[in-house]
């Protein structure tokens, strides 16, 4: 069952302890690794959400999986989550922590959607331009390819979006034809 409030509280607690211990980047790496495990293994998520498997069995299995891959703070956090019977919420807690980490470090995510993959130099140019216009220092570029755009790009940062795609222009022109804007202007 999705519980964003619970996920947010646990994520915030993990962030605070990581900052207090001076291991925020290490914990962030651990959380990214755990999220990739959750995303790639449906069986792992089903294990966490199973009401049939006892908490001590879950802890042993999770310890075996994470033993060499995550740090002490992250292992202790997972033990706490399992001991509180909140392990089914772990797949929600991880992205909540990543969002909190980005807010803490003032990292802004920018989504760039293009019709074809873009070169590294163009990506760097776009990042530099966004940094200047939005007055931010740290940007994480999320690239998406959508051939339906035909050409151009769609750039989104937070609640702001720039749609400079050919598909958008064609929709605008189609709407003008439907409204007969051209006929009214001739008369």
C-alpha positions in Angstrom: 0.0 0.0 0.0 1.4 3.4 -1.0 2.1 5.7 1.9 3.9 8.8 0.8 3.8 10.5 4.2 5.5 7.5 5.9 8.0 7.3 3.1 8.8 11.0 3.5 9.3 10.7 7.2 11.7 7.7 7.0 13.6 9.4 4.1 14.0 12.6 6.2 15.2 10.6 9.2 17.8 8.8 7.0 18.9 12.1 5.5 19.3 13.7 8.9 21.4 10.8 10.3 23.6 10.7 7.2 24.3 14.4 7.5 24.9 14.1 11.2 27.5 11.3 10.6 29.0 13.1 7.6 28.3 10.2 5.2 25.5 11.7 3.1 27.2 10.8 -0.2 27.9 7.3 0.9 24.3 6.8 2.0 23.1 8.4 -1.3 25.1 5.8 -3.3 23.7 3.0 -1.1 20.1 4.2 -1.7 20.7 4.4 -5.5 22.1 0.9 -5.4 19.0 -0.3 -3.4 16.7 1.4 -5.8 18.3 -0.3 -8.7 17.8 -3.6 -7.0 14.2 -2.8 -6.4 13.7 -1.7 -10.0 15.4 -4.7 -11.5 14.1 -7.4 -9.2 10.4 -7.8 -8.8 11.1 -10.8 -6.5 13.0 -8.6 -4.1 10.1 -6.2 -3.9 7.6 -9.1 -3.5 9.8 -10.4 -0.7 9.6 -7.1 1.1 5.9 -6.9 0.7 5.1 -10.5 1.6 3.0 -10.9 4.7 3.8 -14.6 4.8 7.6 -14.3 5.3 8.6 -13.5 8.9 10.7 -10.4 9.6 13.7 -12.3 10.8 13.8 -14.3 7.5 13.4 -11.1 5.5 16.3 -9.6 7.5 18.5 -12.5 6.8 17.7 -12.4 3.0 18.2 -8.7 2.8 21.5 -8.9 4.7 22.7 -11.6 2.3 21.9 -9.4 -0.7 23.2 -6.1 0.7 26.2 -7.4 2.8 29.0 -6.2 0.6 27.2 -3.5 -1.2 26.0 -0.9 1.3 27.4 0.9 4.3 26.7 0.6 8.0 24.2 3.4 8.2 22.2 2.0 5.4 22.3 -1.5 6.8 21.2 -0.2 10.2 18.4 1.8 8.6 17.1 -1.3 6.8 17.2 -3.2 10.1 15.1 -0.5 11.7 12.6 -0.5 8.8 12.2 -4.2 9.0 12.0 -4.2 12.9 9.1 -1.6 12.6 7.4 -3.8 10.0 7.7 -1.1 7.4 9.8 -3.1 4.9 7.0 -3.1 2.4 7.4 0.7 2.1 11.1 0.6 1.3 10.6 0.9 -2.4 8.8 4.2 -1.7 11.3 5.4 0.9 14.2 5.2 -1.5 12.9 7.7 -4.1 11.7 10.0 -1.3 15.3 10.0 0.1 16.7 10.8 -3.4 14.4 13.7 -3.7 15.3 15.0 -0.2 19.0 14.5 -1.1 18.6 16.6 -4.2 16.7 19.4 -2.3 19.4 19.3 0.4 22.2 19.7 -2.1 20.2 22.2 -4.3 20.3 19.9 -7.3 17.6 20.6 -9.9 16.4 18.0 -12.3 15.9 19.1 -15.9 14.1 16.8 -18.3 15.1 17.1 -22.0 12.9 15.3 -24.5 14.1 15.2 -28.1 13.2 13.2 -31.3 16.7 11.8 -31.6 19.5 11.4 -29.1 21.6 14.6 -28.7 25.4 15.0 -28.6 27.4 15.7 -25.4 28.3 19.2 -26.6 24.6 20.1 -27.1 23.7 18.7 -23.7 26.5 20.8 -22.1 25.2 23.9 -24.0 21.7 23.3 -22.8 22.8 22.8 -19.2 24.9 26.0 -19.3 21.9 27.9 -20.7 19.5 26.6 -18.1 22.0 27.4 -15.3 22.2 31.0 -16.6 18.5 31.6 -17.1 17.3 29.8 -14.0 20.2 31.0 -11.8 21.0 27.6 -10.4 24.4 25.9 -10.0 23.7 22.2 -10.0 21.6 20.5 -12.7 20.9 16.9 -13.3 19.9 16.3 -16.9 17.3 13.6 -17.6 17.3 12.7 -21.3 14.3 11.2 -23.0 13.8 10.3 -26.7 10.4 10.6 -28.2 10.2 10.3 -32.0 6.6 11.7 -32.0 8.2 15.1 -31.5 9.4 15.0 -35.1 12.1 17.6 -34.3 13.0 20.2 -31.8 12.9 19.6 -28.0 10.8 19.8 -24.9 12.6 21.1 -21.8 11.1 20.9 -18.4 12.4 22.0 -15.0 10.0 21.8 -12.1 6.7 23.4 -13.1 8.2 25.3 -16.1 8.2 23.8 -19.6 9.5 25.0 -23.0 8.0 23.1 -25.9 9.9 23.9 -29.0 9.0 20.8 -30.9 7.7 20.5 -34.4 4.8 18.4 -33.1 3.7 21.3 -30.9 3.9 23.7 -33.8 1.8 21.4 -36.0 -0.9 21.1 -33.2 -1.0 24.9 -33.1 -1.5 25.2 -36.8 -4.1 22.4 -36.8 -6.0 24.3 -34.1 -5.9 27.5 -36.2 -7.3 25.7 -39.2 -10.1 24.2 -37.0 -11.0 27.7 -35.7 -10.8 29.1 -39.3 -8.4 31.8 -38.1 -7.1 32.3 -41.6 -10.5 32.9 -43.2 -11.5 35.5 -40.7 -8.3 37.5 -41.2 -8.8 37.6 -45.0 -12.2 39.3 -44.7 
